[in-house]
């Protein structure tokens, strides 16, 4: 994993953002945006393929992964599009291809429609984008954040393990789940986990939902058919709202398609013509 290290970080409003860039110099720029409660680690099974064809840029969102997670007032969707804009400025890239999952999808859409960031193409994977979203668990945490943040570590560990497993359709070995859990362990990590849940607010997607028809780039939507967090019917509705969008359904995959069926994402990206528009057939093979 060292070759995919987050070794190109930057500061955002006084907070540390962990970031990394991998891939050939001069290759088309591609930005990966992770979801919640994940980090850029969620892309690790796709990185070897992506880094052969693209200059891959990724970061851990504010309050997530290896980025700063201390007592930060705002780690909501209302700030993450600003972090994205700062990341693109840090890397000095304009109009990259963007592949975004879950909250990363909302961040990409907010960045495009509110910050006027331009993308060469946009791939959304089980994104948070339109109402309704947020499970009963999320609502419960929002009402009792302090109680969850202060629960004994062994209880938090059990809850975290069970919660993350509901994002997958296929069994995952405990060892493979560890990197997903690691950022949320310890006193700081536990508080950060419940903080980001407590700050989930549909107002941040409501702000862009009426403007989804104004998308200025080619878009595809990939959705795990067995997603327990956001059902496929939401993906079908979203694809209908996005101009010219194609919907790719992934059988046997849950919300975290990157873990359940990474090969399906690679196939969908390889078959998405706008991603290869300026590349020869030999380069894209």
KAQUIZI-V327377 format. One line per field, one symbol per residue. psi: psi as a letter, one per 30 degrees, with the letter a starting at -180 (. if undefined). A space follows every 10 residues. Layout:
psi->???
This chain:
psi->fefhlighll kjhgkkkkll kklkkflkkk kkjlakhaaf ffgfffeeee fffljkkllk lkglbflkga ikejglfffe feeeeeeeee fhkkhlkkkk kbfeeeeeee eefefhkkke lkkkjhljel llljleeeee eefheeeefg lkeeeeeeee eeeefffkel kkkeeffefe fefglleeee eeefeeefgk kffffeffef gffgkglkkl kkkkfgjfej lefeeeeeef fkkgkkkjkj kgkbeieeee iefeeeeeef gjeffgegkl eeef.
